[in-house]
Amino acid sequence: LVYAPTRQPEDKGVGTIGFGNVCAPWPRSDLLDMKNPTCDVRSYVGGQIACHHMFSLLDADQEIPWSDQPIEYQLKFRFWVQEYNASYHRLAQRTTWGIASPVEFDVPKCEVGMQGCKQQVDGSWVHTITGTFTAKPGRLLSAHFHCHAPTCLSVALYRCPKGTAVCNASSGSLLCLEKPVYGGTGQVDEPRFDEPGFILQPPCLWGSPEFGLEEPPEVGGYVLGAIKASNATHSHHGEMAWLQMYYYDSAKASEAKVGVYV
């Protein structure tokens, strides 16, 4: 597919977009072996590629409403800033590790015999995908594992010795496990913030012990493995297993103590 710019001022219901999903072979990702629909334009049924500028998600026979009326909205941001101290702070770098296409994938409606599926005692199903990879040298500062409600159950990251063929819970040590916390379920420490309809995805943080944090783990020279679990009682497309990481270059770091990074 080739993207054809229309340069139209409003959505007219026409236009094309390129198909950029690329699923890596196992053990980098499970999706090709699973024949996941998100890996091939011929089997793609929807997801993030269907959401672009000037795209209206309607049936072909539906009229696009208000096509000549821009929709205005406001965003509010709050930033907490600490003055930079060259003897204390280190520059944080950002990287991403995806184990899907590499960003999105389809969660199938699980059934008996389907790869990656396991039925739970309550009758629900869990679908699991994995990925094994290596990273640039550096020490992790924070991990933000991006996934979507209501399918996302957990994302875990493991570190294994160099040369490990498949990095997982059996062959490595757990670096980070993130599970979404749903508001109104009594899992939030502050009752006033435990509001139904909200979801919290607590990140993993590393830093100085003076802040009660574990030392930033080195990932260079190791093999890493990620495991994503999804509720697959019903199918869902456009799900993500996208590990958004902050780290610092340990080779260039000074002997200054680790402070606040991000």
JOPEZI-V504964 format. One record per residue. RES is the residue in three letters. PSI is psi in radians with two decimals (NA if undefined). D_FIRST is the distance of its C-alpha to the first C-alpha in whole Angstrom. Layout:
res=RES psi=PSI d_first=D_FIRST
res=RES psi=PSI d_first=D_FIRST
This chain:
res=LEU psi=2.54 d_first=0
res=VAL psi=2.29 d_first=4
res=TYR psi=2.25 d_first=7
res=ALA psi=1.79 d_first=9
res=PRO psi=2.28 d_first=13
res=THR psi=-0.42 d_first=15
res=ARG psi=0.53 d_first=18
res=GLN psi=2.52 d_first=20
res=PRO psi=-0.39 d_first=23
res=GLU psi=2.92 d_first=22
res=ASP psi=2.11 d_first=20
res=LYS psi=0.04 d_first=20
res=GLY psi=0.26 d_first=17
res=VAL psi=2.87 d_first=14
res=GLY psi=2.75 d_first=11
res=THR psi=2.87 d_first=8
res=ILE psi=2.60 d_first=7
res=GLY psi=2.68 d_first=5
res=PHE psi=1.87 d_first=6
res=GLY psi=0.06 d_first=9
res=ASN psi=2.28 d_first=12
res=VAL psi=1.97 d_first=14
res=CYS psi=2.19 d_first=17
res=ALA psi=2.64 d_first=20
res=PRO psi=2.73 d_first=22
res=TRP psi=2.47 d_first=26
res=PRO psi=0.14 d_first=28
res=ARG psi=-0.56 d_first=25
res=SER psi=2.71 d_first=24
res=ASP psi=-0.24 d_first=25
res=LEU psi=-0.65 d_first=21
res=LEU psi=-0.76 d_first=20
res=ASP psi=-0.58 d_first=24
res=MET psi=-0.13 d_first=24
res=LYS psi=0.82 d_first=20
res=ASN psi=2.31 d_first=19
res=PRO psi=-0.43 d_first=17
res=THR psi=-0.20 d_first=15
res=CYS psi=-0.26 d_first=14
res=ASP psi=2.24 d_first=12
res=VAL psi=-0.45 d_first=9
res=ARG psi=-0.37 d_first=11
res=SER psi=-0.02 d_first=14
res=TYR psi=2.25 d_first=13
res=VAL psi=0.00 d_first=16
res=GLY psi=2.83 d_first=15
res=GLY psi=-2.56 d_first=16
res=GLN psi=-0.52 d_first=16
res=ILE psi=-0.39 d_first=12
res=ALA psi=-0.03 d_first=13
res=CYS psi=1.68 d_first=16
res=HIS psi=2.93 d_first=15
res=HIS psi=2.31 d_first=17
res=MET psi=0.37 d_first=18
res=PHE psi=2.23 d_first=16
res=SER psi=2.18 d_first=19
res=LEU psi=1.34 d_first=19
res=LEU psi=2.86 d_first=21
res=ASP psi=2.76 d_first=21
res=ALA psi=-0.51 d_first=20
res=ASP psi=0.07 d_first=24
res=GLN psi=2.43 d_first=25
res=GLU psi=2.42 d_first=25
res=ILE psi=2.01 d_first=24
res=PRO psi=2.62 d_first=28
res=TRP psi=0.65 d_first=29
res=SER psi=-0.40 d_first=26
res=ASP psi=0.19 d_first=28
res=GLN psi=1.86 d_first=30
res=PRO psi=2.46 d_first=29
res=ILE psi=2.11 d_first=29
res=GLU psi=2.44 d_first=32
res=TYR psi=2.87 d_first=33
res=GLN psi=2.56 d_first=34
res=LEU psi=2.48 d_first=34
res=LYS psi=2.23 d_first=37
res=PHE psi=2.61 d_first=37
res=ARG psi=2.24 d_first=40
res=PHE psi=2.36 d_first=41
res=TRP psi=2.16 d_first=44
res=VAL psi=2.38 d_first=44
res=GLN psi=2.33 d_first=47
res=GLU psi=2.40 d_first=48
res=TYR psi=2.32 d_first=47
res=ASN psi=1.91 d_first=50
res=ALA psi=-0.46 d_first=49
res=SER psi=-0.09 d_first=51
res=TYR psi=-0.79 d_first=50
res=HIS psi=2.71 d_first=46
res=ARG psi=2.58 d_first=43
res=LEU psi=2.22 d_first=40
res=ALA psi=2.35 d_first=37
res=GLN psi=2.68 d_first=34
res=ARG psi=2.44 d_first=31
res=THR psi=2.86 d_first=28
res=THR psi=2.46 d_first=26
res=TRP psi=1.97 d_first=26
res=GLY psi=2.50 d_first=23
res=ILE psi=0.32 d_first=24
res=ALA psi=-1.94 d_first=21
res=SER psi=0.36 d_first=17
res=PRO psi=-0.08 d_first=19
res=VAL psi=-1.09 d_first=19
res=GLU psi=2.87 d_first=18
res=PHE psi=2.90 d_first=19
res=ASP psi=2.30 d_first=21
res=VAL psi=2.03 d_first=24
res=PRO psi=2.84 d_first=25
res=LYS psi=1.89 d_first=28
res=CYS psi=2.67 d_first=31
res=GLU psi=2.96 d_first=33
res=VAL psi=2.28 d_first=35
res=GLY psi=-0.09 d_first=34
res=MET psi=2.32 d_first=31
res=GLN psi=2.34 d_first=30
res=GLY psi=-0.03 d_first=30
res=CYS psi=2.50 d_first=32
res=LYS psi=2.24 d_first=36
res=GLN psi=2.42 d_first=38
res=GLN psi=2.94 d_first=40
res=VAL psi=-0.45 d_first=44
res=ASP psi=0.06 d_first=43
res=GLY psi=-0.21 d_first=41
res=SER psi=2.96 d_first=38
res=TRP psi=2.56 d_first=35
res=VAL psi=2.28 d_first=34
res=HIS psi=2.29 d_first=30
res=THR psi=2.35 d_first=30
res=ILE psi=2.70 d_first=28
res=THR psi=2.87 d_first=29
res=GLY psi=2.41 d_first=28
res=THR psi=2.33 d_first=30
res=PHE psi=3.04 d_first=29
res=THR psi=2.84 d_first=31
res=ALA psi=2.86 d_first=31
res=LYS psi=2.68 d_first=33
res=PRO psi=2.43 d_first=37
res=GLY psi=2.91 d_first=38
res=ARG psi=2.32 d_first=40
res=LEU psi=2.43 d_first=38
res=LEU psi=-0.73 d_first=39
res=SER psi=2.67 d_first=37
res=ALA psi=2.19 d_first=34
res=HIS psi=1.80 d_first=32
res=PHE psi=1.95 d_first=30
res=HIS psi=2.12 d_first=28
res=CYS psi=3.00 d_first=27
res=HIS psi=2.57 d_first=27
res=ALA psi=2.66 d_first=30
res=PRO psi=0.22 d_first=31
res=THR psi=-0.51 d_first=30
res=CYS psi=2.18 d_first=31
res=LEU psi=-0.73 d_first=34
res=SER psi=2.73 d_first=34
res=VAL psi=2.29 d_first=32
res=ALA psi=2.57 d_first=35
res=LEU psi=2.26 d_first=35
res=TYR psi=2.67 d_first=37
res=ARG psi=2.27 d_first=38
res=CYS psi=2.77 d_first=39
res=PRO psi=2.64 d_first=41
res=LYS psi=2.39 d_first=39
res=GLY psi=-0.13 d_first=38
res=THR psi=2.25 d_first=38
res=ALA psi=-0.81 d_first=35
res=VAL psi=2.07 d_first=34
res=CYS psi=2.13 d_first=35
res=ASN psi=-2.88 d_first=36
res=ALA psi=-0.46 d_first=40
res=SER psi=-0.50 d_first=41
res=SER psi=-0.11 d_first=41
res=GLY psi=-3.08 d_first=41
res=SER psi=2.52 d_first=42
res=LEU psi=2.19 d_first=41
res=LEU psi=-0.69 d_first=40
res=CYS psi=2.39 d_first=38
res=LEU psi=2.16 d_first=38
res=GLU psi=2.31 d_first=36
res=LYS psi=2.37 d_first=37
res=PRO psi=2.50 d_first=36
res=VAL psi=2.16 d_first=39
res=TYR psi=2.29 d_first=39
res=GLY psi=2.55 d_first=42
res=GLY psi=0.15 d_first=45
res=THR psi=0.06 d_first=45
res=GLY psi=0.24 d_first=48
res=GLN psi=-0.07 d_first=46
res=VAL psi=2.33 d_first=46
res=ASP psi=-0.76 d_first=49
res=GLU psi=1.94 d_first=50
res=PRO psi=-0.57 d_first=51
res=ARG psi=-0.34 d_first=50
res=PHE psi=-0.06 d_first=46
res=ASP psi=1.20 d_first=46
res=GLU psi=2.23 d_first=44
res=PRO psi=2.50 d_first=42
res=GLY psi=-0.16 d_first=39
res=PHE psi=2.63 d_first=38
res=ILE psi=2.36 d_first=37
res=LEU psi=2.33 d_first=37
res=GLN psi=1.50 d_first=36
res=PRO psi=2.29 d_first=38
res=PRO psi=2.97 d_first=37
res=CYS psi=2.33 d_first=39
res=LEU psi=2.50 d_first=41
res=TRP psi=2.66 d_first=43
res=GLY psi=-2.57 d_first=45
res=SER psi=2.43 d_first=49
res=PRO psi=-0.42 d_first=52
res=GLU psi=-0.33 d_first=54
res=PHE psi=0.19 d_first=51
res=GLY psi=0.35 d_first=51
res=LEU psi=2.72 d_first=48
res=GLU psi=2.66 d_first=47
res=GLU psi=2.48 d_first=47
res=PRO psi=2.18 d_first=43
res=PRO psi=2.44 d_first=42
res=GLU psi=2.38 d_first=41
res=VAL psi=-0.29 d_first=37
res=GLY psi=2.39 d_first=37
res=GLY psi=0.08 d_first=39
res=TYR psi=2.91 d_first=38
res=VAL psi=2.38 d_first=35
res=LEU psi=2.62 d_first=34
res=GLY psi=2.38 d_first=33
res=ALA psi=2.51 d_first=31
res=ILE psi=2.19 d_first=31
res=LYS psi=2.21 d_first=30
res=ALA psi=2.35 d_first=32
res=SER psi=2.59 d_first=30
res=ASN psi=2.04 d_first=32
res=ALA psi=0.47 d_first=30
res=THR psi=-0.59 d_first=33
res=HIS psi=2.67 d_first=30
res=SER psi=2.77 d_first=26
res=HIS psi=2.31 d_first=24
res=HIS psi=2.80 d_first=20
res=GLY psi=0.24 d_first=19
res=GLU psi=2.78 d_first=23
res=MET psi=2.62 d_first=23
res=ALA psi=1.27 d_first=25
res=TRP psi=1.89 d_first=25
res=LEU psi=1.89 d_first=28
res=GLN psi=2.01 d_first=29
res=MET psi=2.57 d_first=31
res=TYR psi=2.41 d_first=34
res=TYR psi=2.96 d_first=36
res=TYR psi=2.67 d_first=38
res=ASP psi=1.82 d_first=39
res=SER psi=-0.44 d_first=42
res=ALA psi=-0.49 d_first=42
res=LYS psi=-0.06 d_first=43
res=ALA psi=2.56 d_first=45
res=SER psi=-3.07 d_first=48
res=GLU psi=0.08 d_first=51
res=ALA psi=2.53 d_first=51
res=LYS psi=2.71 d_first=51
res=VAL psi=2.25 d_first=48
res=GLY psi=-2.37 d_first=47
res=VAL psi=2.28 d_first=45
res=TYR psi=-0.80 d_first=41
res=VAL psi=NA d_first=39
